[in-house]
Amino acid sequence: MSKKTTRGSKPKPDPDAEAAGKKSTATALKKVLFVAEKALPQDKDEQKLRLERFFHPGQNKEALFMTHDNVQIMELLEYAEPRRSWLVNSEVCSNGKIYMTAPLDPTLLAVHHLRKHCGQRAMSLDNIAVDEPSTSRLLNEIINPDSLKCVADVKKSGDLSFYKFNQERTLAWLALKTRQVVGVLKEKNVHCGHSAQSQNFVRSEKLAAETASTNEMDYTRMACDIVGRYLDSDLHEKLTSYLHITSEIQAIVEEKAASQKRKSKAGQEGGGETKKIKLNDNDASAKLKSSGLVDSDTDHNTSITSPTAAPPLKERSLTAKEKALAKGAKGTKSIASFFKVK
């Protein structure tokens, strides 16, 4: 075969390599998504789930959501860690991210648009954000208009309904939502404190009663932060002020001050118990007699505190065993002598 023919000829495509390339491309597109079983379509021909983008007030930008039958809306949460992958059957998916759906009350998303467009005047939902298809779909197709009564004043004229944002009603509704989240956190036994706590540590009833109010504030603070993830930053601050929630730094300072106060109070109570108890002469003599440090012929009524007391107490005589030990210890060094600086 000549060099010309060799250079001009092209290698035949490898079908295995093409299949591998297609396989890797398909694998890269795979993602792991956790969805509630009741939200999955029962029939393959039915298209119940739909991925859409709506404005997220907490992120101040559009985010990805999943709608189910135009009735329920779920936020698509993404958990990503570096250098992670999935093994799906016999394929390796290089995208190690995890996607989960979380049910969401669409009224929380509607509050932003009502504040923006209906803060000064009442408007119908058809006239709000006409140039924004996603917002128009959220307000007219997904949200139940009756649920907007919790956050807006509704005025009707014939078949038309007009909505005007009401801040006081909105804060009261958000406070109710926060209390519901507090109930769920307590039911799940979620620790909401800023410090670690052992589940096996048993607290006294007194200490548990003193920290009950602090734990309640921790639950309320966490629940307010969860609800505030779907609110504008200024509205979240108003909700925090509405619920009288102190900042976490201030809560830490107050808890430290309360713990120091408890310690000082316990020290005062314990100090009274550690004071020397003054005994009567008869009681002191009886206790000293019972201890075995004095002989039995000592007068019980002799005062041991008076400087003019009659003869001093006699020392107890040593037993034969104690005398033998004392005799054997003569000439030996004490153990403290080995630790002296030389």
URUR-V474014 format. One record per residue. N is the residue number from 1. RES is the residue in one letter. PHI is phi in whole degrees, -180 to 180 (none if undefined). PSI is psi in whole degrees, -180 to 180 (NA if undefined). Layout:
n=(N	N)
res=(RES	RES)
phi=(PHI	PHI)
psi=(PSI	PSI)
This chain:
n=(1	2	3	4	5	6	7	8	9	10	11	12	13	14	15	16	17	18	19	20	21	22	23	24	25	26	27	28	29	30	31	32	33	34	35	36	37	38	39	40	41	42	43	44	45	46	47	48	49	50	51	52	53	54	55	56	57	58	59	60	61	62	63	64	65	66	67	68	69	70	71	72	73	74	75	76	77	78	79	80	81	82	83	84	85	86	87	88	89	90	91	92	93	94	95	96	97	98	99	100	101	102	103	104	105	106	107	108	109	110	111	112	113	114	115	116	117	118	119	120	121	122	123	124	125	126	127	128	129	130	131	132	133	134	135	136	137	138	139	140	141	142	143	144	145	146	147	148	149	150	151	152	153	154	155	156	157	158	159	160	161	162	163	164	165	166	167	168	169	170	171	172	173	174	175	176	177	178	179	180	181	182	183	184	185	186	187	188	189	190	191	192	193	194	195	196	197	198	199	200	201	202	203	204	205	206	207	208	209	210	211	212	213	214	215	216	217	218	219	220	221	222	223	224	225	226	227	228	229	230	231	232	233	234	235	236	237	238	239	240	241	242	243	244	245	246	247	248	249	250	251	252	253	254	255	256	257	258	259	260	261	262	263	264	265	266	267	268	269	270	271	272	273	274	275	276	277	278	279	280	281	282	283	284	285	286	287	288	289	290	291	292	293	294	295	296	297	298	299	300	301	302	303	304	305	306	307	308	309	310	311	312	313	314	315	316	317	318	319	320	321	322	323	324	325	326	327	328	329	330	331	332	333	334	335	336	337	338	339	340	341	342)
res=(M	S	K	K	T	T	R	G	S	K	P	K	P	D	P	D	A	E	A	A	G	K	K	S	T	A	T	A	L	K	K	V	L	F	V	A	E	K	A	L	P	Q	D	K	D	E	Q	K	L	R	L	E	R	F	F	H	P	G	Q	N	K	E	A	L	F	M	T	H	D	N	V	Q	I	M	E	L	L	E	Y	A	E	P	R	R	S	W	L	V	N	S	E	V	C	S	N	G	K	I	Y	M	T	A	P	L	D	P	T	L	L	A	V	H	H	L	R	K	H	C	G	Q	R	A	M	S	L	D	N	I	A	V	D	E	P	S	T	S	R	L	L	N	E	I	I	N	P	D	S	L	K	C	V	A	D	V	K	K	S	G	D	L	S	F	Y	K	F	N	Q	E	R	T	L	A	W	L	A	L	K	T	R	Q	V	V	G	V	L	K	E	K	N	V	H	C	G	H	S	A	Q	S	Q	N	F	V	R	S	E	K	L	A	A	E	T	A	S	T	N	E	M	D	Y	T	R	M	A	C	D	I	V	G	R	Y	L	D	S	D	L	H	E	K	L	T	S	Y	L	H	I	T	S	E	I	Q	A	I	V	E	E	K	A	A	S	Q	K	R	K	S	K	A	G	Q	E	G	G	G	E	T	K	K	I	K	L	N	D	N	D	A	S	A	K	L	K	S	S	G	L	V	D	S	D	T	D	H	N	T	S	I	T	S	P	T	A	A	P	P	L	K	E	R	S	L	T	A	K	E	K	A	L	A	K	G	A	K	G	T	K	S	I	A	S	F	F	K	V	K)
phi=(none	-78	-65	-65	-68	-68	-71	-77	-76	-103	-68	-71	-65	-87	-65	-68	-67	-63	-64	-66	-64	-64	-65	-67	-64	-67	-67	-66	-84	-78	-137	-96	-129	-101	-128	-61	-63	-70	-86	-76	-68	-78	-109	-64	-78	-81	-114	-92	-92	-146	-88	-141	-113	-128	-71	-103	-62	-68	-94	59	-163	-74	-132	-90	-129	-126	-105	-126	57	56	-117	-111	-121	-128	-81	-97	-91	-119	-119	-125	-126	-69	55	-128	-147	-118	-106	-104	56	-107	-114	-105	-97	-71	-82	-90	-74	-119	-116	-133	-103	-124	-59	-145	-79	-64	-62	-63	-75	-75	-59	-60	-71	-67	-65	-76	-107	-116	-77	-106	-143	-83	-137	-84	-66	-69	-96	-92	51	-66	-83	-117	-60	-66	-68	-63	-67	-62	-81	-105	-117	-101	-78	-79	-58	-67	-72	-77	-66	-76	-126	-148	-88	-107	-122	-113	-138	73	-91	-93	-123	-121	-122	-129	-64	-122	-70	-63	-67	-66	-64	-65	-68	-67	-64	-65	-61	-64	-65	-66	-67	-60	-62	-68	-63	-69	-65	-85	57	-83	-78	-109	-78	-85	-120	-72	-144	-83	-72	-90	-77	-100	-92	-71	-64	-66	-69	-65	-68	-71	-94	-65	-66	-65	-63	-62	-67	-64	-62	-65	-65	-67	-64	-66	-68	-67	-67	-69	-64	-110	-122	-66	-61	-69	-70	-64	-65	-66	-66	-63	-69	-65	-90	57	-95	-79	-68	-66	-65	-65	-65	-65	-63	-66	-68	-65	-64	-67	-67	-64	-65	-66	-65	-65	-66	-67	-66	-67	-67	-71	-64	-66	-79	-84	-65	-69	-90	-78	-107	-71	-60	-65	-66	-64	-66	-66	-67	-65	-67	-72	-74	86	-87	-127	-75	-76	-86	-75	-70	-69	-90	-74	-77	-98	-103	-80	-68	-100	-70	-67	-47	-64	-69	-80	-76	-73	-74	-78	-81	-63	-67	-67	-65	-66	-65	-66	-68	-72	-84	-68	84	-96	-88	-77	-67	-71	-70	-76	-106	-78	-74	-102)
psi=(132	163	-32	-46	-33	-43	-34	-24	141	143	144	141	140	116	-31	-38	-41	-41	-39	-39	-43	-38	-42	-37	-43	-36	-37	-25	-10	140	150	120	128	120	145	140	-35	-18	-13	143	136	-31	137	-28	-19	137	87	-33	142	127	127	162	128	159	129	111	-36	-33	-10	34	172	143	166	129	165	127	148	109	27	21	-47	140	137	138	139	106	140	129	115	132	146	148	56	147	166	144	102	109	-115	14	151	120	115	-21	102	15	155	132	133	148	135	124	147	141	114	-16	-31	-36	-29	-23	-40	-45	-35	-39	-36	-40	-27	27	-31	-28	159	137	155	157	-26	-26	2	124	57	-33	3	100	-39	-41	-41	-40	-39	-44	-29	-22	-30	-47	138	120	-28	-27	-17	-8	-20	-19	-1	158	130	127	131	142	95	-124	-4	145	136	140	136	130	135	112	-43	-42	-36	-44	-38	-40	-40	-35	-38	-41	-40	-42	-34	-40	-37	-43	-39	-41	-39	-39	-36	-1	45	128	119	7	165	-5	159	151	131	138	-23	-7	126	118	152	158	-36	-45	-36	-38	-36	-33	3	-43	-37	-44	-38	-40	-38	-43	-45	-38	-44	-41	-38	-37	-36	-46	-37	-12	-21	19	160	153	-41	-36	-34	-41	-38	-37	-40	-42	-34	-35	1	48	125	158	158	-36	-44	-36	-38	-43	-43	-37	-38	-41	-40	-39	-40	-37	-39	-40	-43	-38	-41	-35	-37	-41	-40	-32	-35	-31	-29	-6	150	133	124	125	155	162	-43	-42	-42	-41	-39	-42	-40	-36	-41	-20	-18	10	-14	163	162	-16	8	142	129	-28	1	131	132	-5	-17	134	-20	28	154	-168	141	165	140	140	150	135	144	149	170	-38	-42	-37	-39	-40	-41	-38	-39	-22	-6	137	-3	151	151	158	-23	-22	-23	-15	11	151	128	NA)
